[in-house]
Amino acid sequence: MAAGSGGGASGSVLFISPVWPERSSSAAGVRTSDLVASFQERGWEAAFASSSSPNSHTAELAAAGVATSQVLPNRAAELESVIAETQPTAVVFDRFYAEEAFSFRVRELAPSALRILDMQDFHALRAARQRAAEAGAPLSDVLSAWPDATSPECLRELAAIHRSDLTLVCSPVELSMLAGRFGVPTSKLVLAPFFAQPSPYDPMATTEGQAGAPAAGAAAGTAPPFEQRKHFLMIGNWRHPPNLDSARWACSEVWPALRQSLPPEHRDAELHLYGAYAAGAAQQLHKPKAGVYLKGFAPSLDIMLQYRVLLAPLRYGAGLKGKVVDSWWHGLPVVTTPIGAEGMTAPDALADDLAAVGQAAAPAAAAKQAPLDQATEGYIWQQGGQQPAAEQAQQAQREEWGGLCGGTTAAGIAGAAALLYSDASLWHACQQRGFKLLRLLYSREHNLGRVHAAVSAAQRQLGERRQHDYTGSMLWQQQLRATEYFSRWIELKETAAAAAAQQAQQP
């Protein structure tokens, strides 16, 4: 599969990932699949290599015309074969640990290929917040938990970013963090959130993501109205720790308070839990007597059309929430926490709110708490009870959300969910705000256009960028390449062990 072949192709792109993308079970899988398809749509030849064993998702890629290979981290010959066959002009590493395991070999075998890191989310930030949540910190403090310079995950992730030529960042909040708090050059970063097709249920959607006529190619549809929807929905991959923690918190604290907060005529409402990999811990959440039903794997996201409210009481996490985008696409309002809403509000409104909070706070105190370029929603909620401007900003953030942001307590989330469930006028307004945010923030055409413009610019300027990338070059020095030498050592060790075993079997 030579670069430039295949009917005027723009090049050859190779994705390297620890897993095969699963469109049916994770937002990350949907986003990766969309990225692969976007290269193909622009004339690139696409290949995908994973260290996981081939499965049904591998077959889906192959059916879409993507060349697939299994490549183990410590098997140089396997990657050499893939590189020789694909001749990539760009290589996308799916998550930082894929970059750690494979980038040094890609650099050797395809030195002129553009190396792109797709973060998916800021893993070190999620880990820091998880530690804070598990230590019992209130949610407002979890929002301000940051990985520091002693965090191995953070250092590894930042090193992968600096070694790469371009990094795809899912959340605008995390892009701001990387550029502001961690000093990553903005030329190395591009915002790459979700890539949603226009919703057929949004009468204002167009292919450009602007207000106007119904989208061309999108089947016109009418989302079921408030009166025809019933019950609360939670959905997510239960292997993902923030999702399982959210469900446990919902069932133990939020849901009991929510049922009591509902008007008597709505107290027959139930909480339905859907998601992949529900075996094990998630099974314990099934309690019909309490109105909680574990439904298992959702056959289609169209189940969202039957529910009245999506409940997403996330206590920690990072990146953007695919369940929220899916809900808005189906006309389903969302009740969540500031963690769930982070990075998913209108950026202009958020900037205005932050400016108001920053001007009202004493400059020294604001600097000590958290600089505005890293604070975003977290700063607003952290300051909530301390100044009127922050209280007003919290309300503004609620009004921008495609649903209700219930705050940082179980009681607050329960109250917001009960209100949204029982107020048809409020529900309809929240539904329309969700459609608006979907058009504004997650237009497939706009967001993929931004990504590919950044890829093209990085390719044109590759030589010049690398000449001036002192931090990246420093990290490629031999004394700092521990991951490479560890991988080489493992390969030698495993090769020697295999040879010894083979010799022992000989008569």
Phi, psi and omega in degrees: 000079186286147178297140178085354179270175174087044173075052175075032181297149179281347182156194179231127180246135178243121174266135176236125187215152174287343183223159171278137183295130182250097180298330188275351187228352181208146177295325178297321179295321177296313183296317179297316178300320178295322178296314179302311181298325182294325175294317179299319180297335180262014173092009178277150165275137186239139175226152182223124178241136180223150176278351178278157177293145178302145180211196183296331179288329173298317180297324178296319177297313181300321179295335178272006177089017179263128176288132184239147179209148169265128182227116178277148185300326187252034179232088186302320185297326181295314179291323177303318180296316180295316180297317180297323182284319187270335183046061188290140169265347174212141177234128180252120177266119182274100183083155190293331182286340171289322177297317179302317188282330191237343190295326182293326177287321177299320180298323178287315190274332180222068187298334181269359179285139175290126180260119185243130174258127172257108186291328191068295165212173182276094188301320182294325177293315178300318181295320179296318179291324178297317178299319180295317180295317182289340176276359177094011180293142175296157187299326179297328177279329176301322180299331182260012177280128183231147171287134179257187186288355175264359182279115179300321180298318182295315181296319178296317182293317178295322178298318179297321178297313182292327178289337184274158178278331182209142179235129176271122183245125187286320188254135175296331177296315181288328175297317178297320177299312184298318181285320185275297184287322188256358171069026177283131179302135182295337178294342180267358187239142172219137179288125182222073181280208181285161187236079188272136169290154176303139180283130177290350181266355180261111183293347182258004184281143171225171180294340178270356180077019179248168177292143179158213182287161177303149185296136174293133178086351178263122181297126180296139180208164177236119178292140177306137182287175181309314187294333183268359180256152182206151174078167178256147182237137164236140183214145178167163175286117187284354172283342182278113187308318179300327180291315180293319177299318179299316180294319179297316179295318179300314184289326185274326187235313186290311186296315177302318178292324180295316180299322179288333182279341181290145172301153184307324183288350180246010185281003171273003180296146181240161174250119182250128182252122177240151173162160177283155175059053183275356180294157175086233188300321182297332181299332182291346183277347182287107182220081184304325180297335177265003180083017181247126184233122174274113187265348180085207184287132179282122180296333179200149176292350177295349173301336181299336182293342183266350184261157182264327183216134169268128179257124181223069183279068184284130179263341174205171181146181179208174180072192178261159186255108181299327180298328179291313178299316178299320181295312179301320180301326181266011178070030183250112178294156188236137169248125185213186176257174174301331176296315180292329182272350187303127177077004186240021174252165181299124187297324181294317179295320179296318179299319179296317180296317180296319180298319180296317179294316182295322180288329182281332181279151173297132185307317182294319180294320180297318180294323180290321182291302182182126177300149183298329183290347177244350192279308181046222184302324182302318180294318179302314184283330178294326182272001192311310184270006189256342182203146181300324182299322179290322176300317179294322180294322177300316180296321179297321178295322177299318184288340178274346189279149176277060186153225175225135172268109191278003179092205191246008181236157178299321180295320179295318179293317180299316180297317179296317181294319179295319179296312182295323182293331189253355184246103185296320181295314177297318180302314181296319178297319179293322177300315181293326176293324176298316176300318181297314180294325177299315179293320186287319191253336193233025176299122179303313184298314183292312185290320177290327175299320178296316181298312185287332173295320178293321178297315180297317179296318180295323177294316181296324186257016191302310181300314181295318180298315181294326179297330183255007181267080185292321181293315178298317179295322179299320182289344176270358177296150189302320185290348181252007186260053184298320182297323179296311185290328175296317178297316179296321180296317179298318180298315179297318181297314181291324178295317179295320179295320179295320179295319179295320179294320179294320180294323181293333181279345181286143182291000000 
